[in-house]
Amino acid sequence: MVTNFLIGLREGLEAALIVSILVAYLVKSGRRHLLPRIWLGVAIAVAVSLAFGAILTFGPRGLTFEAQELIGGALSIVAVVFVTWMIFWMAKAARSISGELRSQIDRASEASRWSLVVVAMLAVGREGLETALFLWAATNAVSGGTASSTIPLIGAALGLLVAAGLGYAIYRGALKINLTRFFTWTGAFLILVAGGVLAYGVHDLQEARFLPGLDNLLFDVSAAIPPSSWYATLLKGIFNFSPATTVLEAAAWVLYVVPTLVIFLYTVRQRTQAMPRPTTAAPVAAGRK
């Protein structure tokens, strides 16, 4: 639940910041009459993301066990690719996203009436699809592929609600957040989560007989950490830790987490040194009435 809460919080805050920037800029530039187009685009993006999540959840049912594991493993790897791209993109674009969105609004407002709808839909929809895919992969890994527990979804929903509240508070100018620091800490955490999702994806592919080595365990600490214990559940829920881990799972985790985390922290440090001023939500607050 903690993992999904943080995923929902981070991804939801990204979407909330985007919407806040769009709305604030239209209000500030005296184009309030265009706001319904923004909200229509946001509504379409939310509907598409929910539909995508439903397809991921219910689509594989009825297939053979091997087919379900093959689809689950492949989608887990895709989710890791997307979330890794998102983490690095946000670390790079956090300082310039406001200006980029304002330029898109200016161009779209001069084009057809549907252009602003498309801008909002694509900006928010990208976050929504990434969130749906990664939440599905993380939840699937924790629940062992049954997707029967609603607790992870509750955690994600709470994270999204908190993100929506923070986004509104930022828009009203009541709250300022150091976005660089926020996305650095959550990005590093999500890299660890993504490593667990990747390892579980590899395990799925092994169970589907697509990859070898299902019986080749690197370690089995089930006696010390019983899978049914609360601390095993906690480790599984946060980091997708498995007491019985194959050599291939462990290799995938190490080969992903170690270089990705090092490169990410190095990239953030280089950008922080190049632009020492902290990033805050002050530009968004310009839309305050």
C-alpha positions as CSV (number, residue, x, y, z in Angstrom):
1,M,0.0,0.0,0.0
2,V,2.9,2.4,0.8
3,T,4.5,1.8,-2.6
4,N,1.3,2.4,-4.5
5,F,0.5,5.5,-2.4
6,L,3.9,7.0,-3.3
7,I,3.4,6.0,-7.0
8,G,0.0,7.6,-7.0
9,L,1.3,10.7,-5.2
10,R,4.3,11.2,-7.5
11,E,2.4,10.6,-10.7
12,G,-0.7,12.4,-9.6
13,L,1.4,15.4,-8.5
14,E,3.0,15.5,-12.0
15,A,-0.4,15.5,-13.6
16,A,-1.7,18.1,-11.1
17,L,1.2,20.4,-11.8
18,I,0.5,20.2,-15.5
19,V,-3.1,21.0,-15.1
20,S,-2.3,23.8,-12.7
21,I,0.1,25.4,-15.2
22,L,-2.4,25.1,-18.0
23,V,-5.2,26.6,-16.0
24,A,-3.1,29.3,-14.3
25,Y,-1.7,30.5,-17.7
26,L,-5.1,30.7,-19.3
27,V,-6.5,32.7,-16.3
28,K,-3.6,35.0,-16.2
29,S,-3.7,35.7,-19.9
30,G,-7.4,36.5,-19.8
31,R,-8.5,33.4,-21.7
32,R,-10.7,31.9,-19.0
33,H,-13.3,31.0,-21.7
34,L,-10.9,28.3,-23.0
35,L,-10.8,26.5,-19.6
36,P,-13.7,24.0,-20.5
37,R,-11.4,22.7,-23.3
38,I,-8.7,22.0,-20.8
39,W,-11.1,20.2,-18.5
40,L,-12.5,18.2,-21.4
41,G,-9.0,17.0,-22.3
42,V,-8.3,16.1,-18.7
43,A,-11.6,14.1,-18.5
44,I,-10.8,12.2,-21.7
45,A,-7.3,11.4,-20.4
46,V,-8.7,10.1,-17.1
47,A,-11.3,8.0,-18.9
48,V,-8.7,6.5,-21.2
49,S,-6.3,5.7,-18.3
50,L,-9.1,4.0,-16.4
51,A,-10.1,1.9,-19.4
52,F,-6.4,1.0,-20.0
53,G,-6.2,-0.1,-16.3
54,A,-9.4,-2.2,-16.7
55,I,-8.0,-3.9,-19.8
56,L,-4.7,-4.7,-18.0
57,T,-6.7,-6.1,-15.0
58,F,-9.4,-8.2,-16.7
59,G,-7.9,-8.8,-20.2
60,P,-5.6,-11.7,-19.5
61,R,-8.3,-13.7,-17.6
62,G,-9.4,-16.8,-19.4
63,L,-6.0,-17.5,-20.9
64,T,-3.7,-20.4,-20.0
65,F,-1.4,-20.0,-17.0
66,E,1.7,-19.8,-19.2
67,A,0.0,-17.1,-21.4
68,Q,-0.9,-15.1,-18.4
69,E,2.6,-15.2,-17.0
70,L,4.1,-14.4,-20.4
71,I,1.8,-11.3,-20.8
72,G,2.4,-10.3,-17.1
73,G,6.2,-10.6,-17.4
74,A,6.3,-8.7,-20.7
75,L,4.1,-5.9,-19.4
76,S,6.2,-5.6,-16.2
77,I,9.3,-5.0,-18.3
78,V,7.5,-2.5,-20.4
79,A,6.3,-0.7,-17.2
80,V,9.9,-0.6,-15.9
81,V,11.0,1.0,-19.2
82,F,8.3,3.6,-19.1
83,V,8.8,4.5,-15.5
84,T,12.6,4.8,-15.9
85,W,12.1,7.1,-18.9
86,M,9.6,9.1,-16.8
87,I,12.0,9.5,-13.9
88,F,14.8,10.8,-16.0
89,W,12.5,13.0,-18.1
90,M,11.0,14.6,-15.0
91,A,14.5,15.2,-13.5
92,K,15.4,17.0,-16.8
93,A,12.1,18.9,-17.4
94,A,11.1,20.0,-13.9
95,R,12.7,23.4,-14.5
96,S,11.4,24.0,-18.0
97,I,8.0,22.2,-18.1
98,S,6.1,25.5,-17.3
99,G,7.5,27.3,-20.3
100,E,7.0,24.4,-22.6
101,L,3.4,24.0,-21.7
102,R,2.7,27.7,-22.1
103,S,4.2,27.6,-25.6
104,Q,1.9,24.7,-26.5
105,I,-1.1,26.6,-25.1
106,D,-0.3,29.7,-27.2
107,R,0.1,27.6,-30.4
108,A,-3.0,25.5,-29.6
109,S,-5.3,28.5,-28.8
110,E,-4.5,29.9,-32.3
111,A,-5.4,26.7,-34.0
112,S,-8.7,24.7,-34.1
113,R,-11.0,24.6,-31.1
114,W,-10.0,21.0,-30.4
115,S,-6.2,21.8,-30.2
116,L,-6.4,22.7,-26.5
117,V,-8.4,19.6,-25.8
118,V,-5.6,17.5,-27.4
119,V,-2.8,19.4,-25.6
120,A,-4.5,18.7,-22.2
121,M,-5.4,15.1,-23.1
122,L,-1.8,14.2,-24.2
123,A,-0.1,16.0,-21.3
124,V,-2.3,14.4,-18.7
125,G,-2.9,11.1,-20.6
126,R,0.8,10.3,-20.7
127,E,1.0,10.5,-17.0
128,G,-2.3,8.5,-16.6
129,L,-1.2,5.6,-18.9
130,E,2.2,5.4,-17.2
131,T,0.5,5.4,-13.8
132,A,-2.0,2.7,-14.8
133,L,0.7,0.4,-16.3
134,F,3.2,0.8,-13.4
135,L,0.5,0.4,-10.7
136,W,-0.8,-2.7,-12.4
137,A,2.7,-4.2,-12.6
138,A,3.5,-3.3,-8.9
139,T,0.1,-4.6,-7.7
140,N,0.4,-7.8,-9.8
141,A,3.9,-8.4,-8.3
142,V,2.7,-8.0,-4.7
143,S,-0.5,-10.1,-5.2
144,G,1.3,-12.9,-6.9
145,G,-0.6,-12.4,-10.2
146,T,-4.1,-12.8,-8.6
147,A,-4.8,-9.0,-8.5
148,S,-7.4,-9.8,-5.9
149,S,-6.3,-7.4,-3.2
150,T,-7.9,-3.9,-3.2
151,I,-5.5,-2.5,-0.6
152,P,-2.9,-1.5,-3.2
153,L,-5.6,0.3,-5.2
154,I,-6.7,2.1,-2.1
155,G,-3.2,3.2,-1.5
156,A,-2.9,4.5,-5.0
157,A,-6.3,6.3,-4.8
158,L,-5.2,8.0,-1.6
159,G,-1.9,9.1,-3.2
160,L,-3.9,10.6,-6.2
161,L,-6.2,12.4,-3.8
162,V,-3.4,13.9,-1.9
163,A,-1.7,14.9,-5.1
164,A,-4.9,16.6,-6.3
165,G,-5.1,18.5,-3.0
166,L,-1.4,19.6,-3.3
167,G,-1.9,20.6,-6.9
168,Y,-4.8,22.9,-5.9
169,A,-2.9,24.3,-3.0
170,I,0.0,25.1,-5.3
171,Y,-2.3,26.8,-7.8
172,R,-3.8,29.0,-5.1
173,G,-0.3,30.0,-4.0
174,A,-0.8,28.5,-0.5
175,L,2.0,25.9,-0.9
176,K,5.5,25.9,-2.3
177,I,7.4,22.6,-2.9
178,N,11.0,22.1,-3.9
179,L,10.2,20.1,-6.9
180,T,13.8,19.1,-7.6
181,R,14.2,17.6,-4.2
182,F,10.8,16.0,-4.3
183,F,11.3,14.3,-7.7
184,T,14.9,13.3,-6.7
185,W,13.8,11.4,-3.6
186,T,10.7,9.8,-5.2
187,G,12.7,9.0,-8.3
188,A,15.4,7.2,-6.3
189,F,12.6,5.3,-4.5
190,L,10.8,4.4,-7.7
191,I,14.0,3.0,-9.2
192,L,14.2,0.5,-6.3
193,V,10.5,-0.3,-6.8
194,A,11.1,-0.7,-10.5
195,G,13.9,-3.1,-9.8
196,G,11.5,-5.3,-7.9
197,V,8.9,-5.1,-10.7
198,L,11.6,-6.1,-13.2
199,A,12.7,-9.1,-11.0
200,Y,9.1,-10.2,-10.7
201,G,8.7,-9.8,-14.5
202,V,11.6,-12.1,-15.0
203,H,10.1,-14.6,-12.6
204,D,6.8,-14.5,-14.6
205,L,8.8,-15.2,-17.8
206,Q,10.5,-18.1,-16.1
207,E,7.2,-19.5,-15.0
208,A,5.9,-19.1,-18.6
209,R,9.0,-21.2,-19.6
210,F,10.1,-18.3,-21.8
211,L,13.3,-17.9,-19.7
212,P,15.2,-20.7,-18.0
213,G,16.4,-21.1,-14.5
214,L,13.2,-21.2,-12.5
215,D,14.7,-23.9,-10.2
216,N,18.1,-22.3,-10.0
217,L,17.8,-20.3,-6.7
218,L,20.4,-17.8,-5.6
219,F,19.0,-17.9,-2.1
220,D,16.0,-19.1,-0.2
221,V,15.4,-17.3,3.2
222,S,11.8,-18.5,3.6
223,A,12.8,-20.1,7.0
224,A,14.1,-16.7,8.3
225,I,11.5,-14.6,6.5
226,P,8.3,-16.6,6.2
227,P,6.2,-15.4,3.2
228,S,3.1,-15.2,5.4
229,S,4.8,-13.0,8.1
230,W,4.0,-9.3,8.4
231,Y,7.6,-8.2,7.7
232,A,7.8,-10.4,4.5
233,T,4.5,-8.8,3.4
234,L,6.0,-5.3,4.1
235,L,9.1,-6.1,2.1
236,K,7.0,-7.6,-0.7
237,G,4.7,-4.6,-0.7
238,I,7.4,-1.9,-0.8
239,F,10.3,-3.5,-2.7
240,N,8.7,-6.7,-4.2
241,F,11.2,-8.7,-2.2
242,S,10.9,-12.5,-2.6
243,P,12.4,-14.8,0.1
244,A,13.1,-17.3,-2.7
245,T,14.9,-15.5,-5.5
246,T,16.4,-17.1,-8.6
247,V,19.8,-16.2,-10.0
248,L,18.3,-14.5,-13.0
249,E,15.9,-12.4,-10.9
250,A,18.7,-11.2,-8.7
251,A,20.9,-10.5,-11.7
252,A,18.2,-8.5,-13.4
253,W,17.6,-6.5,-10.2
254,V,21.3,-5.7,-9.7
255,L,22.0,-4.9,-13.4
256,Y,19.1,-2.5,-13.4
257,V,19.1,-0.8,-10.0
258,V,22.8,-0.2,-9.5
259,P,23.7,1.6,-12.8
260,T,20.3,3.3,-13.1
261,L,20.5,4.7,-9.6
262,V,24.1,5.9,-10.0
263,I,23.3,7.6,-13.3
264,F,20.1,9.2,-12.0
265,L,21.8,10.6,-8.9
266,Y,24.8,11.8,-11.0
267,T,22.5,13.5,-13.4
268,V,20.5,15.2,-10.7
269,R,23.7,16.4,-9.0
270,Q,25.1,17.8,-12.3
271,R,21.9,19.7,-13.0
272,T,21.7,21.0,-9.5
273,Q,25.3,22.3,-9.7
274,A,24.6,23.9,-13.1
275,M,21.4,25.6,-11.8
276,P,21.8,26.1,-8.1
277,R,18.5,27.9,-7.6
278,P,15.9,25.5,-6.1
279,T,12.8,24.8,-8.2
280,T,9.6,25.8,-6.5
281,A,6.0,26.1,-7.5
282,A,6.2,29.9,-7.6
283,P,5.5,30.2,-11.4
284,V,2.3,28.2,-11.0
285,A,1.2,30.5,-8.2
286,A,1.1,33.4,-10.7
287,G,-2.4,32.2,-11.6
288,R,-3.7,33.1,-8.2
289,K,-6.7,35.4,-8.4
